[in-house]
Amino acid sequence: MAIVVNKPLPEFEANATNGVKVSNESHLGKTMVLYFYPKDNTPGCTTEAMQFRDKYKDFVKAGAHVFGVSRDNMKSHDEFKSKLELPFELIADTEEKMCHMFGVVKNKIMYGKKVKGIERSTFLIGADGLMKAEWRGLKVPGHVDEVLKIAKALKKAA
């Protein structure tokens, strides 16, 4: 089932750092930001994580929970989270269930070879469990501010 703006998320359940379970119903009543990124400890992903970290208090004020999602395992996530002092949890989607559900797995060319990778994407889910906004194939600069602006607008509209 495709993820569509203004429709509820399909059922899912995932494990995040610190033993947190995340599902389509775990954060009803709160806005949820799911940002998908290719890999822990790579330059663009590190920059993006640090920008979400630096604006984290603003997301909390806007009533939003932030989660990073990649195919890395929990050990890699724990180290990445600790190294960057991330105040939010990271979801280990090692079986790519969420990645496929959100349609972020894409064929990419790396060093002249075709590889399957994660397209950097962010999804904003409203307190009502409906997807409110999506950004696909995005560039890191300015992105976090854009997501925060929509999260703040959702809080005002509530």
C-alpha positions in Angstrom: 0.0 0.0 0.0 1.4 3.4 -1.0 1.8 6.1 1.6 -0.4 9.1 0.5 -0.7 12.6 1.9 -3.9 13.1 4.0 -4.4 9.4 4.4 -3.6 7.2 7.5 -0.3 5.3 7.6 -0.6 1.5 7.0 0.1 -0.6 10.1 3.8 -1.0 11.0 5.9 -1.6 14.0 9.6 -0.9 14.3 12.4 -0.9 17.0 14.3 2.2 17.8 17.3 3.0 20.0 16.8 2.9 23.8 14.2 0.1 23.4 11.6 2.4 22.0 8.9 0.8 19.8 7.4 2.9 17.1 4.2 2.0 15.2 1.5 3.7 13.2 -0.4 4.2 16.5 2.4 4.7 19.0 2.4 8.5 18.6 -1.2 9.4 18.0 -1.9 12.7 19.6 1.6 13.9 18.7 3.1 15.0 15.4 5.8 12.6 14.2 8.7 13.3 11.9 10.2 10.2 10.1 13.3 11.1 8.2 14.9 8.4 6.1 18.6 8.6 5.4 21.1 6.3 3.5 23.7 5.4 6.2 25.1 6.2 9.6 28.4 8.1 9.7 28.3 9.3 6.1 28.8 13.1 5.4 25.3 14.1 4.3 23.6 11.9 6.9 25.8 13.2 9.7 25.0 16.8 8.6 21.3 16.1 8.4 21.3 14.4 11.8 23.1 17.3 13.4 20.6 19.8 11.9 17.7 17.8 13.4 19.6 17.7 16.7 20.3 21.4 16.7 16.6 22.2 16.1 15.3 19.4 18.3 14.0 21.7 21.1 12.0 23.6 18.5 10.4 20.4 17.2 9.5 19.5 20.8 7.9 22.9 21.3 5.9 22.2 18.1 4.7 18.9 19.7 6.7 16.8 17.2 8.6 13.6 17.9 11.6 13.1 15.5 12.9 9.7 14.4 15.7 8.9 12.0 15.3 5.8 9.9 17.9 3.8 8.0 18.9 0.2 7.2 21.7 0.3 9.7 21.6 -2.1 12.7 21.0 -1.1 16.3 24.7 -1.2 17.2 25.6 1.2 14.4 22.6 3.4 15.5 23.7 3.4 19.1 27.2 4.5 18.2 26.0 7.2 15.7 23.5 8.5 18.3 26.1 8.6 21.0 28.8 10.2 18.8 26.6 13.0 17.6 24.7 13.3 21.0 21.4 13.0 19.2 18.4 13.7 21.5 16.0 11.6 19.4 15.8 7.9 18.6 16.9 6.1 15.5 14.9 3.3 13.9 16.8 0.2 12.7 15.0 -0.9 9.6 17.4 -3.7 8.8 14.8 -5.7 6.8 13.7 -2.6 4.8 10.0 -3.0 5.8 9.5 0.7 6.5 11.8 1.7 3.6 9.6 -0.2 1.2 6.3 0.9 2.8 7.3 4.5 2.4 8.8 3.9 -1.1 12.3 5.2 -0.4 14.3 2.3 -1.8 15.7 3.4 -5.1 18.3 2.2 -7.6 21.3 4.5 -7.5 24.6 4.7 -9.4 27.6 4.7 -7.0 31.1 4.6 -8.5 29.6 3.5 -11.8 27.7 0.5 -10.3 24.0 0.1 -9.9 23.1 -0.3 -6.2 19.9 -0.3 -4.2 19.9 2.6 -1.7 17.7 4.8 0.4 16.5 8.0 -1.2 16.8 10.8 1.5 13.2 11.5 2.4 11.1 13.0 5.2 7.5 12.4 6.2 5.5 14.4 8.6 2.6 12.6 10.3 0.0 14.6 12.1 -1.4 14.0 15.6 -4.4 12.4 13.9 -2.2 9.7 12.4 -2.6 11.1 8.8 0.4 11.9 6.7 0.5 15.7 6.3 3.6 16.3 4.2 6.4 14.5 2.4 9.8 15.5 1.0 11.4 13.0 -1.4 14.9 13.1 -3.0 15.7 16.1 -0.9 18.9 18.1 -0.4 20.1 18.6 3.2 20.6 22.4 3.3 17.5 24.2 4.5 15.4 21.0 4.8 15.2 20.8 8.6 13.9 24.4 8.8 11.2 23.6 6.2 10.0 20.5 8.1 10.0 22.6 11.3 7.9 25.3 9.7 5.2 22.8 8.7 5.3 21.1 12.1 4.7 24.5 13.8 1.9 25.3 11.4 0.2 21.9 12.3 0.5 22.8 16.0 -1.2 26.2 15.4 -4.0 24.6 13.4 -4.7 22.0 16.1 
